[in-house]
């Protein structure tokens, strides 16, 4: 998303231009909606998260100092509301230990079978299944980095983690998503050979610029003679490409209406008497 337009709208909004504020928030509401849907896995919870995030942004615009992008700040707000919603939601697990636990996978949300979709829609469905199967700790890292396209540093800022911690979780999340993605699409898996490295983890590290030239050359040499590892890398590439191609969903009309009403109330309460 063009940050220049955000900067222009932000400058006008800081001067009290309510129309500019509305335009700025409208530019980001679909991203916040997608983020809420992927993290909360429930439309009602996602509506609350989206509405509360945009209202908080409108009320606390002066708190945004510009030391990060506007989208990073909005995702930080949204993530805090997701955590609150998760704690009180009737759909939340009885224990919150999975937020910081070691388990990468959990039971996925129910959805259509792969046979009910074809082509790119089938890939998107397989991706949704895989993301849903991640525990919240890994899901939020994966969604921010690979679906929303934040950098590792921006993701770390949103999650209040070190960049190293983000990358560690991201590598595990990518491997888990790749595995579930292949299972949902019913793709056969070749057995690893005696000399096969953890090629999925290595490729994920390569994407993040974490491996040196020498190791990269060794990895490429191994891939040249190993169909199994080439296939494994190709599937992770397909996962990441499907993430990049994920469409921004339309915010339901009733949700948009609720957001407009709530933001209107914020505007009235902040107007001079």
BAFIRO-151846 format. One line per field, with one value per atom (N, C-alpha, C, O): x, y, z; residue number from 1. Coordinates in steps of 0.02 Angstrom, whole numbers, plus 50000, padded with zeros to 5 digits. Layout:
N
xx = c(X	...)
yy = c(Y	...)
zz = c(Z	...)
k = c(NUM	...)
//
This chain:
273
xx = c(50042	50000	50044	50095	50026	50066	50069	50018	50129	50137	50132	50116	50146	50142	50071	50061	50023	49953	49934	49897	49959	49947	49974	49940	50034	50065	50024	50015	49999	49960	49894	49875	49860	49798	49809	49770	49864	49881	49892	49868	49929	49943	49878	49870	49833	49769	49726	49693	49727	49688	49712	49671	49777	49805	49782	49780	49764	49740	49664	49635	49633	49562	49518	49457	49547	49508	49477	49510	49412	49378	49371	49372	49363	49356	49421	49420	49479	49543	49553	49580	49532	49537	49496	49518	49435	49392	49422	49420	49451	49482	49542	49553	49581	49641	49622	49653	49572	49551	49518	49526	49480	49447	49499	49488	49556	49609	49636	49660	49631	49662	49612	49632	49547	49500	49497	49484	49510	49508	49567	49560	49625	49682	49669	49685	49641	49627	49573	49576	49525	49472	49503	49487	49546	49579	49621	49619	49658	49700	49657	49673	49602	49557	49526	49519	49506	49475	49525	49507	49587	49636	49658	49672	49661	49683	49626	49635	49567	49511	49474	49446	49473	49437	49362	49329	49336	49265	49244	49276	49190	49170	49149	49166	49112	49090	49149	49151	49197	49257	49297	49322	49303	49340	49307	49341	49239	49204	49221	49235	49221	49238	49309	49322	49355	49426	49434	49469	49403	49409	49380	49411	49321	49288	49328	49338	49351	49387	49455	49478	49486	49551	49544	49582	49494	49486	49463	49484	49421	49400	49459	49468	49500	49559	49607	49637	49614	49658	49631	49669	49565	49535	49543	49557	49533	49536	49608	49619	49655	49723	49774	49832	49752	49795	49857	49911	49850	49907	49961	50018	49942	49991	50036	50090	50016	50057	50112	50099	50174	50230	50265	50309	50247	50277	50343	50379	50361	50423	50415	50461	50355	50341	50291	50266	50276	50225	50156	50147	50110	50042	50012	49979	50025	49998	50026	49990	50091	50120	50086	50072	50073	50038	49968	49946	49932	49864	49864	49820	49912	49916	49933	49910	49972	49988	49924	49913	49884	49820	49775	49745	49770	49727	49748	49706	49812	49836	49818	49800	49821	49803	49729	49710	49686	49615	49602	49556	49641	49634	49648	49612	49700	49717	49661	49644	49633	49578	49517	49484	49503	49445	49454	49406	49515	49528	49516	49492	49533	49526	49453	49436	49411	49341	49294	49235	49319	49276	49252	49289	49190	49163	49196	49191	49231	49265	49337	49371	49360	49430	49440	49392	49500	49513	49513	49523	49500	49497	49564	49566	49619	49685	49717	49707	49755	49788	49861	49899	49882	49952	49977	50036	49932	49953	49981	50015	49966	49993	50069	50100	50098	50170	50198	50254	50159	50180	50225	50238	50248	50293	50256	50286	50192	50155	50141	50117	50155	50144	50073	50043	50047	49983	49929	49942	49867	49808	49755	49767	49698	49645	49622	49607	49619	49598	49524	49484	49506	49435	49404	49437	49340	49307	49296	49289	49295	49285	49272	49266	49266	49251	49310	49367	49295	49348	49383	49356	49443	49479	49439	49447	49397	49358	49307	49281	49292	49241	49271	49235	49334	49365	49415	49441	49429	49477	49524	49510	49581	49628	49653	49668	49658	49684	49640	49665	49575	49530	49547	49542	49567	49586	49650	49657	49697	49759	49744	49772	49699	49681	49648	49660	49605	49573	49625	49622	49672	49724	49766	49785	49779	49816	49776	49804	49711	49669	49669	49673	49663	49664	49729	49729	49784	49850	49860	49886	49838	49844	49800	49821	49740	49694	49722	49706	49764	49791	49850	49871	49876	49930	49903	49847	49942	49924	49933	49970	49899	49901	49970	49982	50017	50085	50117	50148	50108	50139	50095	50121	50030	49985	49996	49999	50003	50010	50076	50078	50129	50193	50187	50208	50158	50151	50106	50123	50050	50003	50035	50030	50067	50097	50153	50158	50196	50254	50237	50257	50200	50192	50126	50121	50074	50010	50006	49991	50019	50014	50076	50075	50132	50191	50234	50275	50225	50269	50339	50347	50389	50457	50464	50421	50519	50532	50537	50513	50569	50576	50508	50494	50465	50398	50356	50320	50362	50326	50349	50308	50414	50441	50413	50399	50406	50379	50307	50287	50267	50196	50190	50149	50231	50225	50268	50266	50306	50350	50399	50407	50430	50479	50544	50545	50597	50658	50650	50609	50689	50687	50707	50680	50754	50777	50720	50712	50680	50624	50571	50541	50559	50511	50533	50492	50596	50620	50618	50602	50634	50632	50561	50551	50512	50442	50419	50381	50442	50421	50444	50405	50505	50530	50488	50472	50471	50430	50359	50330	50333	50265	50263	50216	50313	50315	50318	50284	50359	50364	50297	50277	50264	50200	50147	50107	50145	50097	50110	50063	50173	50190	50167	50140	50176	50156	50080	50055	50043	49970	49942	49893	49973	49954	49958	49912	50013	50022	49971	49945	49957	49908	49838	49802	49819	49752	49744	49691	49797	49795	49809	49808	49822	49834	49893	49891	49947	50007	50053	50065	50078	50121	50188	50213	50215	50278	50331	50320	50389	50445	50481	50485	50508	50547	50615	50645	50638	50704	50759	50755	50811	50868	50917	50909	50967	51015	51056	51082	51063	51103	51060	51086	50995	50950	50952	50942	50965	50961	50888	50843	50877	50810	50801	50808	50784	50786	50733	50744	50675	50622	50645	50636	50676	50702	50757	50760	50800	50855	50828	50853	50777	50749	50715	50719	50681	50650	50702	50693	50758	50813	50842	50861	50846	50870	50825	50849	50760	50712	50724	50717	50742	50754	50826	50844	50866	50935	50980	51026	50966	51003	51060	51098	51066	51119	51170	51152	51233	51286	51293	51259	51338	51347	51370	51347	51415	51442	51387	51382	51346	51292	51240	51211	51229	51182	51204	51163	51269	51296	51288	51270	51300	51292	51219	51204	51174	51103	51083	51046	51105	51089	51118	51087	51178	51210	51169	51158	51146	51105	51039	51017	51008	50943	50950	50904	51007	51017	51014	50998	51030	51029	50979	50981	50934	50885	50814	50793	50776	50707	50663	50618	50677	50635	50641	50591	50703	50713	50691	50666	50701	50677	50601	50574	50567	50494	50473	50425	50509	50493	50500	50457	50555	50564	50510	50484	50494	50444	50376	50339	50361	50297	50296	50245	50353	50356	50351	50317	50384	50378	50304	50280	50269	50199	50157	50112	50173	50138	50148	50100	50211	50226	50195	50173	50195	50163	50088	50058	50058	49985	49970	49918	50015	50006	50006	49964	50055	50061	50000	49981	49969	49912	49846	49792	49848	49786	49749	49777	49687	49650	49628	49615	49624	49597	49521	49488	49492	49420	49381	49405	49322	49277	49249	49229	49249	49219	49143	49116	49108	49035	49001	49022	48949	48915	48891	48897	48865	48839	48896	48887	48956	49013	49036	49053	49038	49056	49009	49030	48944	48894	48906	48900	48921	48934	48997	48999	49048	49110	49097	49121	49059	49044	49005	49019	48957	48917	48960	48954	49004	49048	49097	49108	49125	49172	49136	49164	49074	49034	49023	49026	49011	49001	49066	49064	49123	49187	49196	49218	49179	49186	49142	49164	49080	49035	49059	49054	49086	49110	49171	49185	49210	49272	49261	49307	49200	49186	49174	49148	49194	49183	49110	49071	49090	49019	48997	48939)
yy = c(49941	50000	50062	50064	50112	50172	50212	50237	50217	50252	50328	50364	50352	50424	50449	50502	50412	50432	50429	50472	50378	50374	50437	50466	50457	50515	50578	50619	50586	50646	50646	50698	50589	50585	50594	50625	50565	50571	50644	50667	50680	50750	50791	50833	50777	50813	50793	50835	50728	50703	50734	50750	50743	50772	50845	50871	50877	50946	50949	51003	50891	50891	50877	50884	50856	50841	50771	50720	50770	50707	50665	50603	50698	50661	50624	50567	50657	50626	50567	50515	50575	50520	50460	50403	50475	50421	50385	50323	50423	50393	50350	50296	50375	50339	50272	50220	50272	50211	50163	50102	50192	50150	50114	50057	50146	50115	50051	50006	50049	49993	49943	49891	49958	49915	49844	49797	49835	49767	49726	49666	49758	49722	49702	49646	49748	49732	49678	49635	49680	49629	49561	49511	49558	49494	49468	49409	49514	49495	49468	49416	49502	49479	49412	49369	49402	49338	49281	49226	49292	49238	49223	49165	49273	49260	49237	49191	49267	49250	49188	49151	49177	49120	49123	49072	49183	49191	49260	49310	49263	49326	49378	49437	49357	49405	49434	49494	49392	49417	49462	49514	49444	49486	49554	49604	49555	49619	49663	49722	49633	49672	49698	49756	49655	49675	49732	49781	49726	49778	49844	49896	49840	49901	49934	49995	49894	49922	49950	50001	49917	49942	50010	50056	50017	50080	50136	50193	50119	50169	50192	50251	50144	50161	50205	50251	50190	50230	50302	50350	50308	50374	50414	50474	50381	50416	50432	50481	50391	50397	50414	50393	50451	50467	50504	50498	50544	50582	50537	50557	50475	50428	50398	50372	50403	50376	50426	50480	50407	50454	50448	50489	50399	50393	50356	50358	50321	50283	50214	50174	50200	50140	50160	50217	50114	50130	50130	50101	50164	50166	50096	50080	50054	49986	49946	49907	49956	49921	49941	49899	50006	50030	50001	49979	50000	49973	49898	49874	49861	49790	49779	49730	49824	49818	49827	49789	49876	49886	49825	49800	49801	49745	49683	49645	49672	49612	49615	49564	49674	49679	49664	49632	49686	49671	49597	49568	49567	49495	49455	49407	49474	49439	49445	49397	49506	49516	49476	49445	49476	49440	49365	49330	49341	49270	49247	49192	49291	49273	49267	49227	49309	49310	49273	49262	49253	49222	49154	49116	49138	49072	49019	48959	49040	48993	48980	48938	49018	49011	48947	48924	48917	48859	48877	48935	48828	48840	48865	48906	48841	48861	48905	48894	48955	48999	48980	49018	48922	48902	48897	48907	48883	48874	48939	48937	48997	49060	49061	49093	49028	49028	48957	48947	48908	48839	48820	48860	48757	48733	48700	48687	48686	48652	48700	48755	48678	48720	48712	48760	48651	48636	48627	48606	48643	48626	48602	48601	48583	48560	48617	48671	48606	48659	48672	48630	48733	48749	48707	48691	48690	48650	48693	48754	48661	48698	48650	48590	48675	48632	48587	48602	48531	48484	48510	48554	48486	48508	48497	48534	48444	48430	48484	48487	48526	48578	48642	48691	48641	48700	48677	48621	48720	48703	48761	48818	48747	48798	48839	48812	48905	48949	48949	48958	48940	48937	48878	48881	48823	48763	48777	48756	48812	48829	48875	48866	48924	48969	48930	48944	48882	48842	48801	48798	48771	48732	48776	48755	48838	48885	48902	48903	48916	48932	48874	48886	48813	48754	48752	48740	48764	48760	48816	48803	48876	48932	48919	48933	48894	48880	48828	48828	48783	48729	48751	48714	48811	48837	48859	48884	48851	48881	48957	48980	48996	49069	49099	49146	49073	49099	49099	49148	49044	49038	49068	49092	49067	49095	49170	49194	49207	49279	49298	49346	49260	49273	49261	49302	49204	49185	49235	49256	49253	49298	49367	49396	49394	49460	49461	49507	49410	49410	49388	49422	49334	49304	49321	49319	49337	49356	49432	49458	49467	49540	49574	49633	49537	49563	49610	49647	49609	49650	49620	49560	49661	49636	49600	49606	49564	49530	49581	49569	49639	49691	49721	49732	49733	49759	49709	49727	49645	49592	49589	49581	49595	49595	49653	49645	49710	49769	49758	49773	49730	49717	49668	49677	49615	49561	49572	49531	49627	49642	49584	49562	49562	49508	49533	49585	49495	49509	49483	49439	49510	49487	49413	49375	49393	49324	49277	49223	49299	49258	49252	49199	49307	49307	49257	49216	49259	49215	49142	49098	49129	49060	49032	48976	49072	49050	49045	49000	49092	49093	49031	49002	49009	48949	48888	48847	48881	48824	48829	48779	48890	48900	48884	48851	48906	48892	48817	48792	48782	48710	48676	48631	48697	48668	48683	48639	48745	48764	48724	48700	48718	48679	48607	48579	48577	48507	48500	48454	48544	48539	48556	48527	48604	48624	48563	48551	48526	48466	48413	48378	48404	48354	48370	48326	48434	48454	48442	48422	48456	48445	48373	48356	48331	48260	48249	48208	48287	48281	48228	48230	48181	48129	48159	48207	48130	48152	48098	48040	48118	48071	48066	48115	48008	47999	48033	48032	48063	48096	48044	47990	48061	48017	48027	48073	47984	47988	48052	48071	48085	48146	48209	48264	48201	48259	48303	48278	48367	48413	48432	48410	48473	48500	48556	48615	48537	48583	48638	48694	48621	48672	48727	48786	48708	48758	48799	48860	48766	48802	48851	48907	48830	48875	48934	48991	48922	48976	49025	49086	48999	49042	49081	49139	49049	49082	49141	49195	49131	49185	49245	49302	49231	49284	49311	49353	49286	49309	49288	49324	49229	49207	49158	49142	49135	49088	49120	49159	49103	49132	49101	49053	49130	49109	49037	49000	49016	48948	48897	48848	48908	48861	48863	48811	48921	48927	48886	48853	48888	48849	48774	48736	48753	48683	48661	48607	48705	48690	48683	48636	48728	48724	48661	48631	48643	48582	48520	48475	48519	48462	48460	48407	48518	48520	48495	48465	48509	48489	48413	48389	48376	48304	48268	48207	48306	48275	48297	48351	48256	48273	48284	48326	48246	48251	48321	48352	48345	48411	48467	48519	48457	48506	48513	48569	48457	48457	48491	48529	48478	48508	48584	48621	48608	48680	48711	48765	48675	48701	48709	48755	48664	48669	48727	48760	48740	48799	48863	48910	48863	48920	48930	48987	48875	48880	48908	48948	48888	48916	48992	49029	49013	49084	49124	49181	49094	49127	49133	49183	49081	49083	49135	49169	49143	49197	49265	49307	49275	49340	49354	49412	49301	49309	49311	49317	49306	49306	49372	49425	49369	49431	49463	49429	49529	49563	49553	49571	49525	49513	49578	49626	49578	49634	49632	49579	49688	49691	49689	49730	49643	49639	49707	49746	49720	49785	49802	49859	49752	49766	49785	49824	49756	49773	49843	49882	49861	49928	49979	50033	49963	50008	50018	50074	49963	49968	50009	50048	50001	50040	50114	50156	50130	50200	50232	50289	50195	50221	50234	50286	50186	50193	50251	50289	50257	50312	50379	50430	50379	50440	50463	50523	50415	50432	50459	50504	50431	50457	50529	50572	50542	50610	50660	50715	50639	50684	50699	50756	50648	50658	50701	50733	50703	50743	50813	50854	50826	50892	50943	50927	51005	51057	51072	51070	51086	51098	51164	51184)
zz = c(50000	50000	50000	50035	49961	49953	50018	50042	50047	50110	50101	50148	50040	50028	50038	50069	50013	50022	50096	50120	50131	50203	50238	50280	50219	50251	50239	50284	50178	50162	50201	50229	50203	50240	50315	50350	50339	50410	50430	50482	50388	50403	50406	50450	50360	50360	50420	50451	50436	50493	50558	50602	50565	50627	50635	50691	50580	50583	50593	50592	50604	50618	50559	50563	50502	50442	50451	50442	50468	50481	50418	50421	50360	50297	50282	50260	50295	50283	50330	50310	50392	50440	50416	50419	50393	50369	50309	50305	50263	50204	50223	50196	50270	50292	50324	50309	50367	50400	50350	50354	50304	50253	50210	50188	50197	50157	50190	50156	50255	50292	50321	50348	50316	50351	50323	50361	50258	50230	50255	50267	50264	50292	50364	50384	50403	50473	50478	50521	50433	50431	50416	50449	50366	50349	50407	50423	50437	50494	50551	50581	50566	50619	50604	50648	50541	50521	50527	50550	50507	50509	50580	50597	50623	50691	50735	50776	50728	50771	50748	50789	50682	50652	50666	50666	50678	50692	50668	50684	50628	50597	50648	50641	50699	50750	50788	50801	50805	50839	50793	50816	50730	50682	50674	50666	50675	50671	50731	50723	50790	50850	50846	50863	50825	50820	50770	50784	50712	50660	50685	50678	50714	50738	50793	50793	50842	50898	50876	50903	50828	50803	50770	50785	50727	50691	50738	50730	50786	50835	50877	50889	50900	50939	50900	50927	50835	50793	50787	50790	50779	50773	50837	50835	50894	50958	50979	51014	50958	50983	50929	50932	50878	50822	50846	50816	50898	50924	50953	50960	50971	50998	50945	50960	50882	50827	50812	50785	50829	50823	50755	50740	50715	50650	50649	50599	50706	50707	50675	50675	50649	50610	50557	50557	50511	50461	50494	50547	50462	50488	50494	50543	50443	50444	50502	50533	50518	50575	50640	50683	50647	50707	50711	50764	50655	50655	50670	50707	50644	50660	50733	50763	50762	50833	50875	50922	50857	50890	50881	50928	50818	50803	50841	50866	50845	50880	50954	50984	50985	51055	51066	51115	51019	51024	51009	51038	50964	50952	51014	51030	51051	51113	51164	51198	51171	51218	51197	51239	51132	51107	51118	51134	51108	51116	51187	51200	51235	51305	51327	51369	51297	51319	51272	51288	51213	51163	51186	51217	51170	51185	51143	51158	51090	51046	51068	51040	51120	51141	51180	51212	51180	51220	51294	51312	51336	51408	51434	51480	51405	51426	51373	51313	51395	51348	51338	51308	51364	51360	51288	51276	51241	51171	51141	51090	51174	51148	51151	51108	51199	51205	51209	51231	51189	51192	51135	51090	51135	51084	51026	50974	51033	50981	50923	50934	50863	50804	50778	50754	50781	50749	50801	50858	50781	50820	50772	50711	50797	50753	50707	50732	50642	50596	50600	50621	50579	50574	50519	50469	50527	50476	50414	50419	50356	50294	50238	50249	50177	50120	50105	50121	50074	50055	49993	49958	49977	49917	49853	49805	49854	49794	49778	49723	49828	49818	49788	49778	49774	49744	49691	49694	49644	49591	49580	49599	49547	49527	49585	49638	49574	49626	49688	49744	49679	49736	49780	49841	49749	49787	49827	49884	49796	49831	49890	49944	49881	49935	49992	50051	49974	50025	50064	50125	50029	50062	50108	50163	50086	50128	50191	50246	50183	50240	50290	50351	50265	50309	50349	50409	50315	50346	50398	50452	50382	50429	50491	50547	50479	50534	50582	50641	50556	50597	50640	50685	50629	50671	50738	50742	50790	50854	50848	50805	50891	50884	50882	50844	50921	50923	50854	50833	50818	50752	50698	50647	50708	50658	50649	50592	50704	50698	50664	50626	50677	50643	50569	50528	50551	50481	50444	50388	50473	50440	50429	50374	50480	50474	50422	50381	50424	50380	50309	50261	50301	50235	50201	50140	50239	50208	50202	50149	50258	50256	50229	50211	50226	50193	50235	50207	50301	50343	50342	50333	50352	50358	50425	50469	50433	50497	50553	50608	50539	50590	50609	50668	50559	50573	50612	50658	50593	50628	50701	50746	50712	50780	50821	50880	50789	50824	50845	50901	50799	50815	50872	50917	50871	50920	50982	51028	50983	51040	51053	51109	50998	51001	50969	50936	50979	50942	50871	50858	50824	50755	50753	50713	50795	50797	50818	50789	50867	50890	50835	50826	50800	50745	50692	50669	50673	50620	50642	50602	50705	50730	50725	50703	50747	50743	50670	50652	50630	50560	50523	50484	50535	50501	50519	50476	50582	50604	50576	50555	50575	50549	50474	50451	50437	50365	50352	50307	50391	50381	50395	50359	50449	50467	50414	50396	50389	50338	50274	50242	50255	50195	50201	50153	50259	50269	50264	50231	50299	50298	50229	50207	50196	50128	50081	50043	50086	50044	50061	50017	50126	50148	50122	50098	50126	50104	50029	50006	49992	49919	49900	49841	49951	49941	49893	49848	49906	49866	49897	49957	49858	49886	49910	49881	49963	49991	49981	49997	49955	49949	50016	50053	50031	50092	50085	50031	50140	50139	50133	50161	50095	50088	50145	50185	50151	50206	50207	50260	50151	50148	50143	50136	50147	50140	50202	50258	50194	50251	50264	50229	50315	50327	50277	50293	50216	50160	50165	50143	50195	50203	50250	50236	50306	50353	50320	50329	50282	50248	50197	50191	50160	50110	50143	50119	50199	50236	50261	50258	50286	50308	50249	50256	50192	50131	50113	50095	50117	50103	50148	50128	50211	50260	50258	50299	50212	50206	50263	50281	50290	50349	50335	50380	50274	50259	50213	50168	50223	50184	50115	50098	50076	50007	50003	49959	50047	50044	50056	50019	50107	50121	50065	50048	50037	49982	49922	49890	49907	49852	49865	49820	49927	49945	49938	49914	49959	49954	49881	49863	49838	49767	49735	49692	49756	49730	49749	49709	49812	49834	49796	49775	49787	49752	49680	49653	49650	49580	49571	49517	49624	49618	49661	49668	49692	49738	49721	49741	49684	49668	49729	49729	49782	49843	49874	49890	49881	49912	49865	49888	49800	49752	49757	49756	49763	49770	49834	49835	49889	49953	49950	49975	49919	49911	49866	49880	49813	49766	49801	49786	49847	49882	49931	49940	49962	50005	49963	49982	49905	49859	49840	49835	49828	49809	49865	49854	49927	49985	49989	49997	49982	49988	49930	49939	49871	49813	49823	49805	49852	49866	49918	49914	49968	50017	49983	49997	49939	49905	49861	49851	49836	49791	49829	49799	49895	49935	49925	49938	49902	49890	49955	50005	49955	50013	50012	49964	50065	50065	50072	50102	50045	50055	50126	50150	50159	50226	50217	50179	50249	50241	50252	50294	50214	50216	50286	50308	50322	50389	50437	50483	50425	50466	50450	50495	50385	50365	50396	50418	50396	50424	50499	50524	50534	50606	50620	50668	50577	50585	50574	50612	50520	50505	50563	50583	50590	50645	50706	50739	50721	50780	50771	50817	50711	50698	50698	50719	50675	50678	50749	50765	50793	50863	50895	50937	50873	50897	50874	50912	50810	50784	50821	50836	50837	50873	50943	50967	50976	51045	51048	51099	50992	50992	50963	50963	50937	50908	50963	51016	50951	51002	51012	50964	51072	51087	51058	51066)
k = c(1	1	1	1	2	2	2	2	3	3	3	3	4	4	4	4	5	5	5	5	6	6	6	6	7	7	7	7	8	8	8	8	9	9	9	9	10	10	10	10	11	11	11	11	12	12	12	12	13	13	13	13	14	14	14	14	15	15	15	15	16	16	16	16	17	17	17	17	18	18	18	18	19	19	19	19	20	20	20	20	21	21	21	21	22	22	22	22	23	23	23	23	24	24	24	24	25	25	25	25	26	26	26	26	27	27	27	27	28	28	28	28	29	29	29	29	30	30	30	30	31	31	31	31	32	32	32	32	33	33	33	33	34	34	34	34	35	35	35	35	36	36	36	36	37	37	37	37	38	38	38	38	39	39	39	39	40	40	40	40	41	41	41	41	42	42	42	42	43	43	43	43	44	44	44	44	45	45	45	45	46	46	46	46	47	47	47	47	48	48	48	48	49	49	49	49	50	50	50	50	51	51	51	51	52	52	52	52	53	53	53	53	54	54	54	54	55	55	55	55	56	56	56	56	57	57	57	57	58	58	58	58	59	59	59	59	60	60	60	60	61	61	61	61	62	62	62	62	63	63	63	63	64	64	64	64	65	65	65	65	66	66	66	66	67	67	67	67	68	68	68	68	69	69	69	69	70	70	70	70	71	71	71	71	72	72	72	72	73	73	73	73	74	74	74	74	75	75	75	75	76	76	76	76	77	77	77	77	78	78	78	78	79	79	79	79	80	80	80	80	81	81	81	81	82	82	82	82	83	83	83	83	84	84	84	84	85	85	85	85	86	86	86	86	87	87	87	87	88	88	88	88	89	89	89	89	90	90	90	90	91	91	91	91	92	92	92	92	93	93	93	93	94	94	94	94	95	95	95	95	96	96	96	96	97	97	97	97	98	98	98	98	99	99	99	99	100	100	100	100	101	101	101	101	102	102	102	102	103	103	103	103	104	104	104	104	105	105	105	105	106	106	106	106	107	107	107	107	108	108	108	108	109	109	109	109	110	110	110	110	111	111	111	111	112	112	112	112	113	113	113	113	114	114	114	114	115	115	115	115	116	116	116	116	117	117	117	117	118	118	118	118	119	119	119	119	120	120	120	120	121	121	121	121	122	122	122	122	123	123	123	123	124	124	124	124	125	125	125	125	126	126	126	126	127	127	127	127	128	128	128	128	129	129	129	129	130	130	130	130	131	131	131	131	132	132	132	132	133	133	133	133	134	134	134	134	135	135	135	135	136	136	136	136	137	137	137	137	138	138	138	138	139	139	139	139	140	140	140	140	141	141	141	141	142	142	142	142	143	143	143	143	144	144	144	144	145	145	145	145	146	146	146	146	147	147	147	147	148	148	148	148	149	149	149	149	150	150	150	150	151	151	151	151	152	152	152	152	153	153	153	153	154	154	154	154	155	155	155	155	156	156	156	156	157	157	157	157	158	158	158	158	159	159	159	159	160	160	160	160	161	161	161	161	162	162	162	162	163	163	163	163	164	164	164	164	165	165	165	165	166	166	166	166	167	167	167	167	168	168	168	168	169	169	169	169	170	170	170	170	171	171	171	171	172	172	172	172	173	173	173	173	174	174	174	174	175	175	175	175	176	176	176	176	177	177	177	177	178	178	178	178	179	179	179	179	180	180	180	180	181	181	181	181	182	182	182	182	183	183	183	183	184	184	184	184	185	185	185	185	186	186	186	186	187	187	187	187	188	188	188	188	189	189	189	189	190	190	190	190	191	191	191	191	192	192	192	192	193	193	193	193	194	194	194	194	195	195	195	195	196	196	196	196	197	197	197	197	198	198	198	198	199	199	199	199	200	200	200	200	201	201	201	201	202	202	202	202	203	203	203	203	204	204	204	204	205	205	205	205	206	206	206	206	207	207	207	207	208	208	208	208	209	209	209	209	210	210	210	210	211	211	211	211	212	212	212	212	213	213	213	213	214	214	214	214	215	215	215	215	216	216	216	216	217	217	217	217	218	218	218	218	219	219	219	219	220	220	220	220	221	221	221	221	222	222	222	222	223	223	223	223	224	224	224	224	225	225	225	225	226	226	226	226	227	227	227	227	228	228	228	228	229	229	229	229	230	230	230	230	231	231	231	231	232	232	232	232	233	233	233	233	234	234	234	234	235	235	235	235	236	236	236	236	237	237	237	237	238	238	238	238	239	239	239	239	240	240	240	240	241	241	241	241	242	242	242	242	243	243	243	243	244	244	244	244	245	245	245	245	246	246	246	246	247	247	247	247	248	248	248	248	249	249	249	249	250	250	250	250	251	251	251	251	252	252	252	252	253	253	253	253	254	254	254	254	255	255	255	255	256	256	256	256	257	257	257	257	258	258	258	258	259	259	259	259	260	260	260	260	261	261	261	261	262	262	262	262	263	263	263	263	264	264	264	264	265	265	265	265	266	266	266	266	267	267	267	267	268	268	268	268	269	269	269	269	270	270	270	270	271	271	271	271	272	272	272	272	273	273	273	273)
//
